[in-house]
């Protein structure tokens, strides 16, 4: 408004200056592009937004489908559900006649795609926003809009394949979803009721009134029959009155919707998704669980309308939808004409996939029986057919558990079935060398049992020496690759081409990391211990430590630190700077990888290149302790299948055999991930007695075949909610207190874990109330660390170790551990209960000792 416009050829600039900002907006046109540039000096007057608003109907094909991609990954836009807001640099919209591309080309501010269809504006917007609060800020942002037109023949072909949306949502028919039939099909406890005054729609809603979540019911529940392996979404409207966090039998999450899974007998099977965190007094709002995937052996969705806290909450209009997702096929392209009888197939990887199934048929209906060729594949999203196809038109589709392919593609194969079109097979993915003149071994196989010709190049076509082949049998051949003048330092990319005598060619890309073996390399040895250069160690670590915290953390006695920044970033330069800070302070770090939840291009999406680059950038750093592969892959929003995560772990090990790969899991199916870690990090943020149970449970679930590092907590679970909401907290009531923290740590010792970690320090944040905010609690933790460090020579020394449990009464136990070194024996006994008690400790080779214990007391005898 009220801006002066000037024109320079095809560029139009609007300029406005007032007390809020000095702003220039320039639109530059060409035949097929529009460049929109913002240059602003904004004064500190609050939020600034800049973006593009799109009418939803303009995105749809004639059939009503939307084919929208963010950074080359599909975005589901349909009339049945809202899509989640997400940042994208490139947006692409496909229509049969046109392809529209919107690209952020300049500026540091991310652009967010936001669903505003339920607002009065009823639009979708692509927008950047920032807050200018303290001082003037320069804001520069450029977006380019481009149009690509398709000729009529190509548009007609696209019309045939842009009919069925990639995500299809089907509402499920449920009895009494909105409580119009009273309590039918729902289970109400004493705190649940029906309300006719406060409803979202219809005549009735459900209500929970909870005063004491320690003793009262805080759920209204039902079970919905589902099909195992399929994807679902669920939603419910929630209204609250004076809901607050309050200690209970489960942690406070406020009001909302929870969906988990039960087996075919209705017994709890696995966790699912939470859509809660509604506190205070609020009007009706929609809470959604959008990324639900039922385990293959599930029979029911267990639905919880929840009020985990205290106050009052209403629930109405529950719904569930079955979600069908298609794999995005890439090649062969639709209606392609191929001169090979063994095509190579490729598709975009889907998150959470265990395995794919590819089917080929001359009949587009894919009939059962021999008329359809079915291939059960692994987790890789590309595959080489090895059985020749007769000439003609073939239809192909790719499915996976819970995902159908509603729009198969076709191609025409034009060569005789008996012609040799099959390329050699190149195996492997990465190598690590520590010297420039090292050779690496390449394995290639060929159906004709004749050695293929190998060409290898490094980077920008630097030739790599290839030795003569060595026959390995079973149609396999080995070649040694070496680099004239030596391998360049750092991570290298090798392109390898193998050509068989018939002229069939295979291409493969390898990563080769040339980096010295670190002076303080760490492995997990055969006894399950951390082993540094042949010496057993018992490391002590803590989460979320920034560089300015490091001197304090080092003085406290910790050795290994971490920050969560790297689980959401691919900035390896900044990550190495963090390791520089660690090394400068005498610390080491466990480093994670971008999970892809925010970026859309991380581990969830199978981004092997990111892992290779991070390992290549950091593997030689003296500040690196281990690779923190993943944290809780079972969580729905960041789910990674065991197969994919195992492949990612193997890549890390191939590039860096000198640092362990670690991971945390918690589900009943954790052993499916066993090959992803060298030592399991077992988290138990509970009282000492529960920590004992967690360690025992994890060892059982892992078939007693995995080392365990123990993660315990140093934040206040109950006061965190108040701290987060800037409400008063009481340092004197900080929990865990000194006795609890000491007992929790020594439970790890007596249960023979191989190291101890604490979650988390985090002095810089206001989301958790931690020991960093409570000086006396920090001092207590430091005292525990010193005591453990003083005992480490005993813990690590060779000797005969025994342990056991003394049950004094129900839920009151003492855990003990005894170690004999020569004629000296040390006993550690931990009262894991809050009760004062007397226990008889069966000291090996001596008379039992009667000991009196205070709450959570640890006794060390003959240290």
N, C-alpha and C positions, 0 to 999 in steps of 0.2 A: 504494500500500500504506500502511495505517495513517494515512490521511487522514480528517479530520473533514468530514462532509457536512452542509450546511444547504440549506434550500429556501426560495425566495421566489417563490411562484406557479409559473410554468412554468420557473423558473431553478433549477438545482441546482449548488451550488458545493462543491468539495472543496478543503480547505486543509491543507497540510502544511508544517511548518517543521523543518529539521534543520541539521546543519553544512554541508550542500552547497547548500541553497537554501531560500528562502521562496517557496512556490508556491501559486497559486490557479488552479484549472481550473473553468470555468463552462460548463455546457451549458444552453442556452435553447431550448425547444421551442415551435413553433406547429404548425398543422395540416399544413403542407407544408414546413417548414424546421427546421433544427437549426443553432444557432450555438454553435461551440466556441471558447472564449476562454482563452488562457493569459496569466497575468501572474506573472512570476517575477523574483526577485532572486537571481541565481546567483552563488555564491562561486567564486573561481578554483581550481576543482578539475578542469578538463578539459572534454571535449565535452558539449554539451547537444543533445538531439534531441526534436522534437515533431512528431507527424504522425498519419496515418491509414493503417491497413493494410487492404488489400482482397484477398479471396480471388479469384484469377483467374477461376474458373468463374462468379462472379456477374456478370461483365462480358459474358458471351456471350449471343447470341440462341439460339433453339432450334436453328438451323442451325449453331451453333458459331462465328459471326462476331462480331467486336468492332468497334463503331463509337465510338471514343474520340477526342476532340478536345482539344487544348491551345491555349488562346487562339484558338479557332475554326479551328485547323489540325489536320489528321488526324494521329493517332499510330497507327502500325501495331503491333498486338498480335496475334501469331499463335503457334501452337505450334511452328513450324519455326525460329524465331530469337529472340534476345533483342532488345529495343528499347534504344536509347541513352538514358541518363539525361538529362533535360532539365528546365529550370526553366519553370514555367507559373503564371500567376496564376489562370487559370480552366480547370477541367477539365469537360468535358461528355461524358456517356455517353448514347447513344441506344439504346433498346430499343423495340420496336413499341408497347408500352402506356405507356411512361414515358420521361421525359427527366430524368436526374439531373445536377445542376450543383454543383460544388465550387469555391468562390471564396475566395481569400485577400483579406480585406477590410481588415485592419489589420495594421500591423507592417512593419518595413523588411527583414525577413529573407526572402529568396526561398525558395519551396517547390520541391522537386525531386521529379519523378516517377521512381521507381527500380524497375528490374526485379529482383526478388529471387526469381524462381521457381526458380532453380537452387540456392538455399540451403536449409537444413533448414526454414526458415519457409515456403517455397514461396508467397510472396505478392508483391503489388505494393504499394508504399507511396508516399504523398504526404507529404513530410517536409521540415522545415527543420532545419538543424543549424548550430551555431556552437561555437567553442572559447572557453572562459573561462579565460584563462591568467594574466594579470597582476593584475587587480583585479576586484572584483565588477561584474557587468553586469546591467542591467535588460533583460528579454526580454519583449516584448509581441507576441502573434500571435493573430489571429482568422481562423477558417475558417468559412464558412457553407455548409451543405448544403441544397439545395432540390430538390423533386420536382415535376415537371409530369406530370399524367395526361392521357391522350388518350381521347376517346370511342370507342366500339367501331368506328364507321365510319372514323374517322381512323386508329385503330390497325390496322384491316384494310388500309388503304392503305399505311401505313408498313411493315406486314409484307411487302408486295409489293416494297418498295424497300429494305428492310434485309435483304437476303439474301446479297449478294456483297460480301466485304470489299474495301476500296479498294486494299489491297496484297495480292497473291497470290503465294505463293512455291512454286515447283515444283523439287524436287531434280533435278539432272541425273545421268544414269547415266554414270559414268566407269569406265574400266578401271583396276584396281589403285590405287585412291585411298589405300589403307593399307599398301602395300608387301608385301601377302601373296604377290604373284607376283614378289617380288624387285625388280629394277630396271626391269622392263617398263614402257614408256610414260614413263619418266623419264630425264633425262640427268644422269649422275653424273660429276663430275670426280675428280681424284686424292684430293681431301680428303673425298669422300663415300663412305659405306659403309652396310651394313645391320647392324642390331643386334637380337639376339633376347632380350637381357636387359632392356633398358629399352624398354617399349612402353606405349602408351596403351590399345590394345586389340589383339586378335589375337595373331599370333606374331612379327611383325617391325615395326620402325620404321626410318626413315632417320636417318642421323647425319652431321653435318659436324664435322670437326676442323680448325681453322684456327689456324696459328701466326703466319704472316706474310701479311696480306691485301694486301701490296704485290706479292707474287709468286705467291700460291696462289689456287686457286678458292675462292669463298665462296658459291656457289649450287648447289642442285640444281633442275633446271628441267623444265618440260614445257609443251606448247602444247595448249590445249583449244579445239576448234572452237566458234565462237559466231556469232550473227547480228548484223551491224552495226546500231547504233542502239538495241539493246535494253539493258535494265538487268539486272545480275547481282549476286550476292553470293558471297563465297568465304570459307572458314575452314579453319583447321588447328590442331591441338594442337602446342604447342612446350614443350620442357623444356630447361634449360640447366645448364651446369657451368662456373663460373669464366669467364664471358664478360665481356670488358673492351673498351673502345674502344681502337683502335690505328690509327695512320696506314696508309692503304692506297690502292689505285687509285681507290676511291670513298670518300665520307665514311662514318664509322662510324654505323650505326643499330642495332647489336646484332643479336639473333636475331629472326626473325619471318617474316611472309608479305608478299610484294609481288606485285601483279597489274598488268600493263601490257598494251598492245595491239599486235598485229602485223597487217599487211595480209593479203590473201588468199593471198599467196605466202610468208607467214611472216616477212617483214621487219619490223623494229621500226617502229611507226607513231606511238604516243603514250604518254605516261605515264598512270598509273592511280592506285592507292592503296597506301599503305604501312600495314602493321599490324605494327610491329617494336618497337624500344626494350625488348627483354628482355635484361637484363644480370645478371651475378652468377650465383648458383646458385639455380635455381627448379624447382619441381615442374611438372607438366603444367598448362598454361593455354591457353585457347582464344583465338586471334588471328583477328580477322575484318576483312575488307574488305567493308563492307555497302553502299557507295554507288557501285557500279561502273556506268558507262554506256559501252558500246562506241561508238567513233566509227562513223559511218555506213559508212565504207569499211574497217572492220576485219573480219578473218576469223578471228582467233584471240585468245584470252586467253593472254598469256605469263605463266606462273606461276613465281615464284622463291621457293623455300625458302631463306632467307638467313641467313648469319652474317657480317655486315659488322663485323668486329672480330676479336678473337682469343678462343679458348676452344673449347668443345664444345657442340653443340646437337643435339637429337633432334626429329624431326618425324613426326607420325602422323595418320591419319584426315583427310586433305584432302577437302574437299567444295566443290561449286559449285552454285548455285541460280539459276534464271531467275526474275526478279522482274517482275511485271506490275502496273502502277500505274494506277488510274483517275483521270480528272479528276473533281473534285467539282463537279457541276452545281448551279446556284443558281436560275435561272429561264429559261423558265416552269417552275413547280413541277409535280411529277408529277400527271397527270390534270387539269391546269388547263383551264378553259373560257375561251377568248380571243375578244374581239370585234375582232380585227384579223387581216388576212391577211398582214401583214409583221411577225411577232413580233420582239422584241428578246431576244437570248440572252446569258446571263451565266454564268460559272463561275469557280471559284477558280483563280488562277494556280498553275502548277506550276513549281518551280525547274528550271533548265537547259533550258527549252523554246526551240526555235528557231521553231516555227510550229505552229499547231493546224489540225485538219481537223474541220469540222462536217458531219454528214450528216443528211438528212431523208428519211423514207420513210413511206408508208402501211403498209408491211409491216415488222413488228418484226424480221424476219430481215435487213433491208437487202440485198436481192438486188442483184447486179451489173446494170449497164445503166441505162436511163432511169428505172427504178422508184425509184432512189435519187438524190437530189440531193446532190452533193458540193461543198463549198466549202473551198478552201485559203486559210487566213487567216494573219495575221501573229502577233505575239507578244502582242497585247492579249487579255485574257480576257473580252471582251464584243464583241458583234457585232450589227449591225442588218441583218436580212434585207431585201433590196430587190426581190426577185421575188415577187409575190403568190402565195399558196397557195390552191388551191381549198378549199371548206369540207370539214370532216371531221376524222377523228382522224389525227394525225401523230406518228411516233416520231422522237426525235432523240438523237444521241450526239456526243460530242466525243472525238477521239483526238489523239495526237501521236506523234512518232517513239519507238517502244518502249513506248508506253502505249496499251492498248486500253480500251474502255468496255464492261464486261461486264454493265452494268445500264442500258440505255437508258431514257429517260423518254418519256412521251407527253403530248400536249395535244390539245384539240379546238378547231378554228377554226370560227367560226359565221357569218361575214359573206361576202357574195358576192365572188368573185375579182376582179371589175372595180371594186370600190369602192376609192377612193383612201384608203389608210390609212398611206401612207408619210410619215414625218416629214421635215422638212428636215435637212440635214447641217451641223453646226457644226464648224469645223476650228480647230485650234490648242490650246494648253495653257497658255501663260504669257506674260506681258509684263513688261518692265522700263521704268520711267519714272524720270527724274532730277529732274523738276519737277512740282509739284502740279497745274499746269494742262495737262499734256500729254494729248493724246488717243491712244488706241490703236485699232488697226484690227481689226475682227471680220469674218471671211469666212464667209458662209452660202450654201449652194446648195440648190436645190429642183427636183424633177423637172418641175414645172409651169412652170418658168421665170418664176414670179411671185415678187416680193420678199416674203419672210415678214415678219411683224410681230415685232419684237424687244422683249423686256423684259429689263432687267438690274438686278440688285440687288447691293449690297455688304454683306457681313457680315450683320447683323441687319436686313435689308430696307431699307437705305438706297438710295434710288432713284439710278440712274445715267442720265445723259443719253445718248440714242441719236440719232444723226443720221438724216436721210433716207437711204435706200439709194442706192448708186451701182452701176449695172450694170457688171459686169466681162466679160460674155460667158460662154458655156459654162454658162449657168444659175447663175452665181455672182454674189453681191452683196456689197458692202463697206459697213460701217457704222463710224462713228467713235464711240467711247465716251469720255465724259468725266465728271468728278465735280463736281457743284455744290459750290463752296467748296474744291475741290482734293482730290486723292487723299490719304488718310491715310498717314503715314509707316509704313514696315515692310511686311510681307507681308500682302496682302489676299486674300480669297476672293470671287470674283464668281460669282453664279449667273446664267446666261443662258438665257432661254427663247425659242425661235423657233417661231412658229405660222404654218402656211401657210394659204392661203385656204380649204382644205377642213377646217380645224380640227385638222389633225394637228400634234402638238407634239413638239419635241425639247428636252431640257434638257442643259446642259453646265456644268461647273464649271471656272473658270480661276483661276490664281494671278496676282496682279499685285504686283510688288515696287516700292515707291516708296523709293528710296535714292539719295543723291547719288553721282555718279561719284567714286571714290576719288582722292585727290590723287596717289597713286603707282600708277596702274593699270599692269597688265602684260599684254602679249599675246605670242603667238608670231608674228613678222612673216613676210613672204613669203620671206625668206631662211632661215627656220628658227631665228632667234635669239630669245632673250628680249628684249623691247623694253619699256622702262619710260618712259612718256611721251615716246616718240619717240627714246629713247636706247638703243642696244644695250648689254646687260649680259651678264656671264658669272657667274651666281650660284654660290655655294658653300654647300652644305647638309649637314646631318647629322641622322640619325634619333634618336628617343627621347631627348628632352631635357626635363627637368622644370624648372619655374620657378626652383628654387634652383640649378640648373646654369647658368642663362642668362648671368650675368655672366662666368663662366669661358669659356663658348662664344663670347660676343661678343668677349672679349679675344683669343681664339685666331684671330679673323678670319672666322669663319663668319657667314653672313647669314640663313640660312633653317633652321628647326628643325621638330620634329614630335614627337608622342607617339602611340602606338598606341591610347591610350584611346578616341579618337573613332571608331575602326573597330568598336567594340563598344558604343557608347553613343549615346543620342539626347538627352543632356542638353546642350542648346544654351546654356543659361545658363553652365554650367561651361566649355563650349568657348569662349565669348566671354571668360570670365575668363582663360583660357589665352592668348588673343590680347592681352588687356590686359597680361599679364606680358611677352609678346614685345615689344610696342610700348614698354613701359617700359624694356626693356633694349636697345632699338635693333635688334631682330630682327623677322623676319616668319616666318610658319608656313605649311606646306602641310597642309591639313586634309582628313581623310577622312570617310567616312560609315559608319554602322552596316551591317556586311555581312549581319547577320541570322543568322549561324551560331549564336550563343548566344541572341539574343532571339527568333528565329523570326519576325521581322517587319521585315526590313531589305531590302537590295538583292537578295539571293538571291530573296526573295519578291516583288520588284517593288514595294517601298514608295515610290512617287513622292512621297507626302505628306511623308515624312521628309526627302527631299532638298530639297523646296521649303522646308520650315521651316528647315532648317539654312542653306541659302543665304540665305533671307530674314533670318535672325538675324545673319549674319556678313559679308555681301557688302560692307558699307560700312566695315568695320573696317580701320584703317591697318596692323594687324598681319597681315593676310591676304596671302599671296603667290600661292598657286594652290590649286586643288582637286585633291586626291589621290583620283581617282575610285575606283580599285580596285587591288588588288595580286594578281596571279596568278589571274585568273578561271578558268584551266584546272584548278586543283586541285579534286579531286572534291568534297570536303566543302564547298567554297564556290563551286562552279561557277555562273557566270552566262553565259547564251548571248550571242553577239555581238549578236543582235537586241535583247534586253532591255537590255543594257548600253549600246548605242547610243542607245536611247530615253531612258535615264536621263541619259546625257551631254548629249543635246540639251536636256533640261529645265534642266540646270545652265547651259548656255550661254544659253538664252532668258532666264533670270533674272539672269545675271551675265556680260555680255560683256566685263568688265573684268579678269578673272583667267583664266589658262589652265586647261584641264582636262588632267591628266596621268594616266598609268597605266603599270604594269609588266606585261609578259607575257613568256613564254619559249618557248612551244610552236611547232611547225612551222606551225601554223595561225594564228599571231599576226596575220597581215594581215586575217583575218576581223573583227578588232576595230579596224581602222584608223580608223574614224570616231568611236571613243570618246575619242581623245586628240588634243591639239594638238601635243604632243611626247612621244615614247616615252621612258620611263625604262628603259634597258637595264641590267640587273644582271649583273655578272660578278664573283663573289667568288672570284677565282682569281689565279694568278700572272700577271705582265704578258703573257707570250706568249699565254696563253689569252684574256686580255682583248682582245687584237688580233683573235683568231679570232671571239670573240663579237660584237664590233662589226661585223665583216665579214659574219658570218652573219645578224645581225639586219637589216642594210641590204639584204642579198639577199632575205631573207624578206619584207621590207617594200617590195620592188620599188624600192629607192632613192628612196622617195617619202615619207619621214618624217624630221623632225628627231630627233636622239637626244641625250638627257642620260645621262651615264654614272654608274652606281651601283657603287662599289667598297667593299671591306670593311675594317674596322679592328677585327676580333675574331679571336681565335685559334681556328681551326676544330678543331685537334687537342686543345688543352688544355681546350676548353669542357666536354667531357664530365666530366673530372675536377673542374673548377670547379663544375659543376652538382651533382655528387655530394659536394661538400665534401671532395674529396681534394686532396693537395698539387699545386700548380702551380709552375712555374719561370718567374718573370718574365724571367730572362735568355734563355729560349728562346722568348719571345713572337714569334709570327709572324702577320702580316707584320712584318718588321723595318723599320728606317728606309729602307734602300735599296729594298726591295720597295715600300713605300708611296709613295716618291718616283717610282719608275719607273711604277707603276700610274697615278698621277695624270697624269704627263706623256704616257703612252700616250693618254689622253683628249685632251690638247692636240694631239698630233701627228695624231690621227685625227679632229680637227675636230668634237668633240662641242660642244654649246652650253652645258654646265654640268657641274659635278661634285658628286656627293653621296656621303656615306660612311654605311655601315650597320655598326654603330650605336654611340652613346655609352653610354647606359643604365647610368649609375653606380649607380642605385638597385636594380638587380636582380641575381639570382645564377644566371641561366640561361645567360649568355654571358660569356666572359672577354674583355673589351674593353680598348681603350686607356685607358678611364676607371679601370681597376684597375692599370695599369702606368705609373708616372710617366714613365719614359724613353721609352716608346712614345708616350704623349701628347705629350711634347715633340717627338718626331720628326714626328708628324702636324702639330703647330702650325708647325714649320719648313717643311713642304711647303705649308701654306696661305699662309704669308707669301710664299713664293717665287712661288706662282701669282698672288697678289694683285699683287705687284710687276710681274709680266709681263702683267697684264690689259690695260694700255693698248696694248701691242704686239699681243696676241691680238685685241683688238676694233678696232684701227685699220684703216682701208681700206688695201688693198695687194694685191700679187700674191703668192699663196700656192701653194707646190708641196710635194708630199710623196712619199715612196716607201719601199721596203723594200730593205735589203741583206742577202742571205742569205749568211752566212759559211760555214756548214756546216749539216747537217741539225739542225733544232731550235735553231739559233743565229742569230738575226736582229737587225738594228738597224733600228728605225723612225726615219725622219727627216722633218723639216718645215722649210721655209724660207719666210721672208716678207721681201719687199723693200718698203721704204717710202722713196721717193725713191732716193737713192744708197746707202742703208744697208740691209744685209741681215743678218737674224738666222737662225741655224740651230739647231734643237733636235734632238738625236739621242739615242735611248734604246736601250740594250742590253736586250732583253727576256728574255735567257737568264741562267742562273746561271754561265755560263762566262766566263772572261776571254778576250777576243778582240781581234783587229785587223780593222778594217773600213775600206773606202774609201768615203767619203761623196761622192756626186756633187753638189757644191754648184752650184746653177744659176748660169750665166754666169761661173763661176770654175773654176779647176783643181780636180779631185777632191782631197779631203783624206783622208789616211790617219790614222786615229785608233785609239788603244788604249783599250779599255774594260774596266773591272772588272765584276764581277757586278752586274747591274741598274743600271749607271751611266747617269746622264743628263748629257749635255754641252750647254751653251748657249754658242754662239759668237757674238761681237759683240752682246751684249745691249744 
